[in-house]
Amino acid sequence: MEFEANVEVQLKEGIADPQGSTIENATPKLGFNGIENVRVGKSIRFTITAEDEATAKETIQELCEKFLTNPVIENAIIHLQGAE
């Protein structure tokens, strides 16, 4: 089966996010008020072929731990859906 995967990588709570801070500090100067707790991450999209959804998630989790993230400072949220 083929699945569409989207992995959202975000810094763990308590890890400084200088990009997020820069955005948060700039928004009032640009006329946008009420913007708080800005965190910047990355989104990685790809297609994966696997026997079933559980196998696909397991493979993606291993990929995240070994290559896509730094597990010490980052979390990965995996979104998976069957390809059309």
N, C-alpha and C positions, 0 to 999 in steps of 0.2 A: 504494500500500500504506500501511497505517496501522501505526505503531509506538508503543510505550510507551517513553518516555525518562525516565531518572533521571540528573541531573547532580549529582555530588557535588563541592562546592567546598571546598577546604581551603587553609589558608595554606601557603606554601612552607616547606621546612626553613630554619631560621635566622631566620624572622620571628617576633617575639614574639607569644605568644598569651595575653593576660591572662585571658580567660575560662577557658582550659584550666588555667592556673596556679591560678586561684581554686578550680576544681573539685578539682584535685589536692591543694591545701593543705587543703581542707575534708574530704576523705574520711576521713582518720584520726580526726578529731574526731567523725565520725559513726559510727565503729566499723568502717570499711572499710579494711583494710590491704592493702598490696601494689599499690595503684593508682599507676601511673607513666606518664609521657609522654602526658598528656592533651592532645588537640588538639580544638578545637571547629571545626566547619564548618557548611555548610548543604546541604540536599538540595532540588533543584528537580525536580519531576515534571510531565510534560506529555505530550500525544499529538502526534505529527507525521505528516503525510501526505507521502510521497515516493515516487519511482519504485522505489527499492530501498534496501537497508540502507546501502550505501556513500554514496549521495546524502544520506540522512537524517543519517548521522554527519558528513558534510562540512558540512551546513547547521547542525547543532548546534554543531560546533566553531567555525564563524564567529560564531554567536550568542554563544557563550561569550567569544570574543575581543573582540567589539564591545559586549556588553551585560551578560552574566551574571557576569563575573569582572573583577577587576583583574589582568591578566596579569603585572604587575610583582611582585605579592606573593602571588597565588593560582594554584593549579592546579585544573583541572577533570578529573574522571574521568567518562566518559560510559558509561552502561549502556543498552543498547537491546535491545528484544525485540519480536517481532511481536505485534500486538494480537490478542486472542482475539475 
